[in-house]
């Protein structure tokens, strides 16, 4: 929607804007989240995407869809499909300092925990979206400064319980010569709506191995 006067924002909102002028190519799309009256003491990940990418009955990755089985974990549901959708990701440190902003891809992650109302999300940097890596030190206690992917985890089987036992148990073996996924709790906003606390984790794949081991 075009506008020629200032936008009046009264609640947390994601604004995606692009400039147009007759006879010229459109500008790049700029995305910014404006947090209004939020009281948050954790880092924040703001996700924005076309609502259809998550909620459409035929193609939305976060919903049951038309072919879900009736019983948990609802095999056949949209969130069991190997689908990836475009998303924009912004990261802010706990003190409000801006971290990074990137266009990326998103997939539902995990196994049976996909059936939880709050799902795990895997974020992928790919050249087709703009950049093939996220150049930011996501975890202050780990000297990795580039990520091809990361996970916003719903804490798996610990969802809706302590919400930290998986991360706690893995940290117990830190410093013992065993690979450990880094962890930070973060607050997630989805299209400007509070989406709860997620576990920010490294994604275990070939890029994880390369980043955590000298070649």
Secondary structure by P-SEA (a helix, b strand, c coil): cccccbbbbccbbbbbbbbbbcccccccbbbbbbbcccccccbbbbbbcccccccccccccccccccccccccccccccccbbbbbbbbbbbcccccccccccbbbbbbbcccccccbbbbbbbbcccccccccccccccccccccccccccccccccccccccaaaaaaaccccccbbbbbbbbbbbbccccccccccccccccaaaaaaaccc
